[in-house]
Amino acid sequence: MQFTYYGHSCFSIIINGKHLLFDPFITYNELASHIDIESIKADYIFISHGHADHIADCISIAKRTNALVICSWEIHEWLNKKEISNTHPMNTGGKKVFDFGTVKCTVAQHSSGLPDGSYGGNPMGFHFITKEKSFYYSGDTALTLDMQLIPAWGKPNFAILPIGDNFTMDYIDAEKAACFVETKVIIGVHYDTFGFIKINTQEAKEYFTSKGKLLLLPTIGETIDV
């Protein structure tokens, strides 16, 4: 699988030729100013929750690509009012088979308000089971014991976890989350974008190494194989 990082918690993964884009927040991220948003491909857009730093570019990309947006019921309704009709609503605990694999929505301990102040429904994570690999994206969340359920649904080859602290887990809790979901390969997101979530990335990498795990922190715009 190819993973491309677009900054903050925005990234894409190519699965069986399909481009999956997650939590698009690029235009308003100064650290991602060199990214050409018009060149980003998307067959699917996954929205973990309604905060602006996860949905700000969803409408423009969805209009350009006609990607299917997968999100909570409340975000689905909000997008429909914004003339984005190619949506598929889901909720915590539900699963759905798509042409690239199966997606199960997982618990995320966070909040979810949309940019206009309306309610964004439950925040979610996503667990993917595909013929290529399985992986888990937690979305913005605290460390929760619910993560121990993930391996029962399919042990992930890697996990994408927030590490920036303040609004989410820090990297110490993220390492514990990796233990819960039973993976040793972690891609860190949701760090360094704002002053509230700046971290010592070298310290974080060394901590994961000391625990026998690999923390990957690709640069913005970088594509890696996972």
Buried (B, 14 or more C-beta within 10 A) or exposed (E): BEBBBBBBBBBBBBBEEBBBBBBBBBEEBEBBEEBEBEEBBBBBBBBBBBBEBBBBBBBBBBEEBEBBBBBBEBBBBBBBEEEBEBBEBBEBEEBEEBEBBBBBBBBBBBBBBBEEEBBBBBBBBBBBBBEBBBBBBBBBBBBBEBBEBBBEBBEBBBBBBBBBBEBBBBBBBBBEBBEBBBBBBBBBBBBBBBEEBEBEBEEBBEBBEEBEBBBBBBEBEEEEEB
